[in-house]
Amino acid sequence: MKKSPVYIFLLLVCVVIFFLSGCARLKQGQTSLESRGGERVSSKTSDPEASNQTTSEDLSANYFFLESRFHIKNKDYPKAIDSLEKALAKDPGSFILTRDLVKLFIEQNNGDQALALAEKLIRINPDNVDGLLLLVQLKKDAIDEKELVDILNRVLVLDPENKETFLRLGKIYIEKENNTQALNLFRKMVDQFPDYYVAWFYLGEVYLAEKQYDQAIRHFLKTIDLEPDLVEPRFQLIKIYLAQDLPENNSKILELYSNILEIEPDNQRAFLGKALHLYKTGNKEEGVRIFMGLGQDVDSDSRLVMVAFDEYISAKNYSDAVIVFSEMLKADPENSTLNFFTGMAYEALEDFEQAISFYLKIKPEHSQYKKTILSIALLYKQLGEKQTAINHLEDKVKLFPKDIDIITYLASFYENDKLYDKAIRLLKNGLEDSPDNTSLLFRLGAIQDKAGLRDECIENMKKIINIDPKDAGALNYLGYSYADMGIRLDEALELIKRAVEIRPDDGYIIDSLGWVYYKMEDFDKAVEFLEQAAKLTEYDTIISDHLGDAYQKANQLNKALDAYQKALDNAGEEHQDKIPELQKKIEAVQKTLDE
C-alpha cells in the first residue's frame, strides 16, 4: 500500500520525538525543544526525580508546533492555526508559539485575535523587539501617537541597529513637523550608519523644511555621493535652488535636470520642470519646443498629464500650471484633456472667464465633459451671470434629457431664483424616465415644500421611504415636516430617531429631534439635542434660532439671548429674511431681562 505524505510526516515526527526524548534522558533539567536562535518553545523542564522518562505533556507542545510547521509549508493556514492553538494550550507561556500564532492571524486578516495575542506577547516579554513591532503593526490605526512614539523609541533602545524603526519614527516627526526631534534622530542615524544614503536623504529633508539650505544641500549631495543614480535628491536640490532665486543657480538647475534625464531618459517630471525653467528664465523658445513635444504625447501617454497635475495643480502652483498646460495645448489645441486642465488652472486662479473659455472646448465624449457642464454653470453664477448659467444648463438638458445630474443642477438654479413651477416641471419630466430615482424625488419634495405644496412634498417623502427605508434625508424631512406642522408628533419622533440611527453625527437631523421634543413641550430634552445640533453645525442660523426658542421655554433667558445673537451673526445671504425676526426676538428677551 502506497504511503500518504501525511503518514510519512507523522512517522518523521515520531522519529523527532524519539530523538528528543533520548536527549531528555541525557541531560537533567533541559527544556523539551529549542527553536530558532535558541529561543524556547516549551517552558517545561524535566522533573529531577523522573529524568529518565519524558511524559506526553512534555512532548505535546513540541508535537503540535512541528505539525503547524508542516501545515504552514503546505499553506494550510487554518490547520496551522489550530495546531498552534493546541500547542499553546499545553504551553501557554511560550513567547515563540504566541508570536507565530500572531503572524498566522495577520496572514489570515484576523486582526482582533492577532492584536489580543500581540498584547499578551508584551506581557510575556516586555522587552522583545519582535513583539513590540508586531504590536505597532497591529495598532497602527488605533494606537495613540504618543504611545506609538514611545514604543518605537523603546525598540531603538533595545535594538539600536534597527534601521526600519529609525525611519518610521523619523517620518512621524517629519509629518508632525517636529523638526527638532527629527533632526536629532536622523543625526544619530547618520552617525550610526554613515554609509546609509537614506539617513542622509531624510536629514537633508528636515534641513530643507527648516530652510537651512546650506545644510540641506550638503546632505543631498552626500546622498548622491553614496547612491549616484538617485533622482529624488536632485529634485530636492532643484527645489532649494529655485527657492533661493539666485541667477547663478540657473545653470545648476539645468545641469541637475540633465543629470536626471541621463539616469532616467523618460522622466516626465524632469522634462516638464526643465521646459518650465527655460521658459521662465529667458530661453522661452527652447521651453516651448519641449512643451510642444510633450503635448504631442498626451493622448498616447495618460501618465504625463497626471504628473503635470500632481506637480503643479495639486501642489497649488497654479500660475506655473497655466504655463505648462496652455503651452502643451498649443501642440494640439482641440485636445479635451489639456483644455480641461488648463481651465482648471485658470479656475484655481479665479480667472473664471478664461476657465470657461477652455471648458467650452471639451468634447462630449471626454470623461470630464459632464463635470465641465456643471462647472461652467457655477462659474457663470460666480460672475453674476445667473441667466447665462441657466441658459447653458437648459441647452444641455435638451442634449441630455435623461441626465439626472444636469436636471438636478438646473432645478437648483430655478429653486434659487424662486422659479418653483419651472423646477417642479423639470423634475417631474425627469421622473417620467426614472420614477424611482430618490434623488429627483427628494429635490422635487423639497421644492414643493418651498412652493407651499406641503401635502405633495409629504407624499414624495413617503414614496422615497417606501423605495429606501434607510434614506435618512427623507426620514428626517418627513419627521421634521410633521413636527413643524404640530401633527403626528409620535410618528415624527420615530421617523427622526430612525434617521439619527443612520446618521448619528448629522447636526441637522439632531436639530429635527430637538424640534420634535420642543413641539411635544419636553423642553429639557429639546435643549439637550438642540445644543448638540448647534455645536455640530457651528451654530447654523436656523438651529441657533430653535435653540433660542427652547432656552426661552426652559426659562434660560441669558442663554436664549446668546443663541439668538449667534443665529443673527451667522445669517448669510440665504437667511436674510430671518434677520428682522431674530432682531425682534433679541429685543424682546433683552427687555424681559432688563425688567
PyMOL commands that set and color helices and strands:
alter all, ss='L'
color gray80, all
select helices_A, chain A and resi 5-26+36-38+48-50+56-73+77-90+95-107+111-124+129-138+145-158+163-175+179-192+197-209+213-226+232-244+247-263+268-280+284-295+302-314+318-329+336-348+352-359+369-382+386-399+404-416+420-433+438-450+454-467+472-485+489-502+507-519+523-536+541-553+557-569+573-594
alter helices_A, ss='H'
color red, helices_A
deselect
rebuild
show_as cartoon
